[in-house]
Amino acid sequence: MAIIQSGANSTTLLNVDPTFLAIRNSEHPPEILGAYGIGLTSGSLTVAAAGSTVYSFRWSPATSTNLCMIRRVEIGFSTITAFTAAQSLQYSMQIARQWTASDTGGTAAAFTQTNTGKARTVMPTSAFAGGGQIMIANTGANTAGTRTLDTQAIAFTQGSSTALATTMLNNPIYQHQPGDYPIIFAANEGFIINNVQVMGAAGVINLTVNVEWFELAATTGNAIAY
């Protein structure tokens, strides 16, 4: 079996299978500070206007050089009061920059418990405990803070509500795949979820949004300092 020596460390060796010419390696998570996930459910959301914000994710860590890598964003809903007529429910994901004041009016995720969202207990408390905000709409849309949105959305998803108890199971609107360049936020950047089409009369839903992300240090020694 051939052996390749690492240029950075003489004790680190790479094995190559001489029969199939295959490098023997093992997959593992990138070098990060921590991995986190939060799922939020709205209040009894109704009559949200077209273009209104129903979810916001603002990254503003106390250590301003730290970065946030988005791994996955999922959206779903459940109809708790039927619309007067069949309703298309559409959502877009839009990047926000220069985000200096958080949105208001919704329900924010609480990070007062130190293990909130951690993929592993030994990971540090999420930077959201010291800054930034994750917020979902309550009974109406969020009120926008101070932020600049990109002109175009980066993703859309949609479902339809035809009667009481109509649901859209959690559906990925964004999902990072191995080898893809991920979405990475610096301080005071993030994304929002917009309600694309006005919600018609009478209808009420519970909206659900799940987000998974990595927090990492922006240093040249980091394996993913993109």
N, C-alpha and C positions, 0 to 999 in steps of 0.2 A: 504493500500500500504506500502510495506517495504521500509525503508530508510537506506542507507549505508552512514556513515560519512567518509569523506576523512581523511586519516592519516596525511596529510600535513596541512590541514586547517579545523578547526571544523565548520566553516560556510559553507563549500562546501559539499553539499549533493548529493547523487546519488539515483535516484528513480528506483524502480524495480516493474514492473507490476505483481501483485500476481496471476493474472489469467493465463497469458501466460509465466510467468517467464522471461520476456524480459526487458533488461536494456533500459531505455529511454535516448537516446543521440542524438546529432546533429553533422553532419560532418562540418568541417571547415578547412581552410588551416593550415598548420603547422606554428609554430612560426619562422618567417623569417624576414630578413631585408627588402626584397622586391622581387617581381615577375616581370619578364621581358620577352620580346620576340622580335626577330629581323628577318625580311625576307630580303634576298638579291638575286639579279639577276645578273648573269654573263654578261660580254660583249659578243660579237659574237665569241663564243668559238669554236675553230677548231683544228684539228690535235693534240689533247692532247695525249701524249704517255701513254702506259700502265704503271700503277703504279705511275703516276704523281698526285700531289695534286691539287684539284680544289676548296677546301674550307678548312679553318683552324679556330679553335676556341681555343685561348690561354687565360687561366685564370691567371692573374698576378695582384692581387689587391694591392692598396697602403697599406691597412691593411693586412699584410701578413698572418695572422691567419684566415682570412675569407675564407669561402668555397663556392663552386658553385655546385648546384644540377641540373643536366640535366633532364628536364621533357619530352621533345619531340624534335625529329629531323625529318624533312620531306624533301624529295627531289623530284623534278620534272624537266621536260625539255620541250622545244618547238623547233621543227626543223624549222629554218628560211632559210636554203639552203639545198636542198636534197643531200644525199650521192650518190655516183656513184652506189653503190649497197646497198641493205638492210643492216642495221647496228644494231648490238646489243650494247646497252649502259648499262654498269654495273658500280656500285659504291659500295665501301666498306667504313665502318667507323672504324677507328683505333685510339686507345688511344695513346697519346704522353705524355711523362714524361721528367723531367729535361729540360724543355723548357725555355731556357735562352735568346734566340733571336728570335723575331717574323719572320714569313714568309714575303716575299716581292713579288712584281710584280703584285699583284692583286688589287682589289678595297676593301678598308677597310670600315667597318661601322663607321659612324661619331657620336660621343656622345657629340658634342659641345652644343647641345640643351639639357637642364637639364632634360626634361621629356622623352627623347628618350627611347623607349622600355618599359616604365613603365606600369604595369597593373592598377595602381592607382596613381593619381597625387601626393598624400601626401607621397608616398614612396621616399626614398632617391635616388639621381642620381646613376645610375649603376656604379659599381666599374670599368667598362671598360672605364669610362671617365678619370680615373687616371692611368690606366695600362692595360696590356694585349691587345688583338686584335681579332677582328672577320673579316675575309677576304675571299672574293670569287674571283675566277679566272676572268681575263678580256678576252683577245682574246686567250691567251695561259695559261698554267698551272702556279700555283704559284711557286716561288723559295723557297725551304725549308730553314728555319732558323736553329738555333741550338736546336735540340730536339732529344729524343730517342723514337722511336716507338716500341710498343709491336709487337712481331713477328707475331701474328695472329690478323686478323680483328675481331671485335665483332659483326658485322652485315653486310649484303649485301642487295642490291636491284637492280633491273634491269628493263629495258624496251627495246623497239625496235623502230628504225626509218626506215620507208619504203618509205617515200615520204615527200615532202614539207608539212609543217603544222602538221606532226605527233607529238603527244604530249604524255607525261606521266604526268598525274595529280599528284599533290603533294601526295607522298606516304611515310608513316612513315617508316624510317629505324630503329628508336629507339623510344620507347614509354613506359614511366614508368607507371605501374599500381598500384593502392592502394594495399598495403601489400608486394609489391616487394621491394627488396633492390635497391635503385637508384644508378646511377652513380654520384659520388661526387668527385670534383676536389679540391685539395689543390693548393696553389700558384705554378705557373709555371708548371701546368698540363693542359691537354685539349684533343682535338681530331681533327682529320683531315678526310676529305672525299677524297678518292682516285678514280681516273678514272681507272677502272680495265682493260678494253680492249681498245687497240689503236683505236682512231677515224679514220675512213677511209677517202679516198680522197674526196675532195669537200665539204663534209657535214659541216654545221655550226649550232650550237644550242645556245639557251639561257638556261642556267642551273639556277634553283631556289632552294634555301635552306632556310627553316624556322627552327628556334630554339627557344624553350622556356626554361627558367631556373629560379631557385630560388637562391638568394644570402643570406647567413646566417653566423652568428657568431659562431665560433667553441669554445663554452663554455659549461661547464657541466650544466649550468642553461637552456640551449637551449633545447627545447623539442625534437629536432632532431639532437642532437650532437652524431651522429652515431659512 
